[in-house]
Amino acid sequence: MDSKKKKPEILKELRVGQDWLLNNIKARKLSYFGHLKRHDSLEKHILEARLEGKRRKGRPTRRWTEDIKEWLQISPTEAGREAQKREVFRRRVWEATSTDMPG
């Protein structure tokens, strides 16, 4: 007898929708991005840093800010400016993580 639970069974047991986990991760990541952009911290300097020299051969590694760009449909620089206006940024995060919205 197979005792492993399937994904739909687990989601039903937890009473959450199909996209709940991904939207929760998106919301937290976007909120943290907004927090970083509003405060002068070491993490902000690391996020905005540019390294000198050449990159390695092959496919470029996925950057943290690429998710921000994809989810908000704006550049990370523009998202950083919006993050200064907390309510505007919260609305943008809500729109990006709403289950009705694609992405």
C-alpha positions as CSV (number, residue, x, y, z in Angstrom):
1,M,0.0,0.0,0.0
2,D,1.4,3.4,-1.0
3,S,1.5,5.8,1.9
4,K,2.8,8.8,0.0
5,K,0.4,11.7,-0.4
6,K,0.0,13.4,-3.8
7,K,0.2,17.2,-4.2
8,P,-3.5,17.8,-4.6
9,E,-4.2,15.8,-1.5
10,I,-1.8,17.9,0.5
11,L,-3.1,21.2,-0.8
12,K,-6.7,20.1,0.0
13,E,-5.6,19.1,3.5
14,L,-3.9,22.4,4.1
15,R,-6.9,24.2,2.5
16,V,-4.8,26.3,0.2
17,G,-5.0,27.0,-3.5
18,Q,-2.7,25.8,-6.2
19,D,-0.6,29.0,-6.4
20,W,-0.6,29.9,-2.7
21,L,3.0,28.9,-2.0
22,L,4.4,30.6,-5.1
23,N,2.4,33.8,-4.4
24,N,3.5,33.7,-0.7
25,I,7.2,33.5,-1.8
26,K,6.7,36.3,-4.4
27,A,5.1,38.6,-1.8
28,R,7.8,38.0,0.7
29,K,10.6,38.5,-1.8
30,L,9.1,41.6,-3.2
31,S,8.4,43.0,0.3
32,Y,12.0,42.4,1.2
33,F,13.2,44.1,-1.9
34,G,11.1,47.2,-1.0
35,H,12.5,47.1,2.5
36,L,16.1,47.0,1.2
37,K,15.5,49.9,-1.2
38,R,14.0,52.1,1.5
39,H,16.9,51.6,4.0
40,D,20.6,52.3,3.7
41,S,22.1,49.0,4.6
42,L,24.9,46.6,3.7
43,E,22.4,44.4,1.9
44,K,21.3,47.3,-0.3
45,H,24.9,48.0,-1.2
46,I,25.4,44.4,-2.1
47,L,22.2,44.2,-4.2
48,E,23.3,47.3,-6.1
49,A,27.0,46.5,-6.5
50,R,28.6,46.1,-9.8
51,L,31.8,43.9,-10.1
52,E,34.6,44.8,-12.4
53,G,36.1,42.3,-14.9
54,K,34.7,39.8,-17.2
55,R,32.0,37.3,-16.5
56,R,32.5,33.6,-16.9
57,K,31.7,31.8,-20.2
58,G,28.4,30.2,-20.7
59,R,24.9,31.0,-19.7
60,P,24.6,33.9,-17.2
61,T,23.4,33.0,-13.8
62,R,19.9,34.1,-12.9
63,R,20.0,37.3,-10.8
64,W,17.8,38.1,-7.9
65,T,16.6,41.3,-9.6
66,E,15.4,39.4,-12.7
67,D,12.5,38.0,-10.6
68,I,11.6,41.5,-9.5
69,K,11.6,42.7,-13.1
70,E,9.6,39.7,-14.3
71,W,7.0,39.9,-11.5
72,L,6.5,43.6,-11.4
73,Q,6.8,44.2,-15.2
74,I,9.2,47.1,-14.6
75,S,12.9,47.5,-14.2
76,P,14.5,47.0,-10.8
77,T,15.6,50.6,-10.8
78,E,12.1,51.8,-11.4
79,A,10.8,49.3,-8.8
80,G,13.4,50.8,-6.3
81,R,11.9,54.3,-6.9
82,E,8.4,53.0,-6.4
83,A,9.5,51.3,-3.2
84,Q,10.2,54.7,-1.7
85,K,6.5,55.3,-1.8
86,R,5.4,52.4,0.5
87,E,1.7,52.4,-0.4
88,V,2.3,52.5,-4.1
89,F,4.8,49.6,-3.8
90,R,2.4,47.5,-1.6
91,R,-0.3,47.9,-4.3
92,R,2.2,46.8,-6.9
93,V,3.2,43.7,-4.8
94,W,-0.5,42.9,-4.2
95,E,-1.2,43.1,-8.0
96,A,1.9,40.8,-8.8
97,T,0.9,38.2,-6.2
98,S,-2.9,38.2,-6.8
99,T,-4.1,34.8,-8.0
100,D,-6.3,36.5,-10.6
101,M,-3.2,38.1,-12.3
102,P,-1.0,36.2,-14.7
103,G,2.7,35.8,-13.9
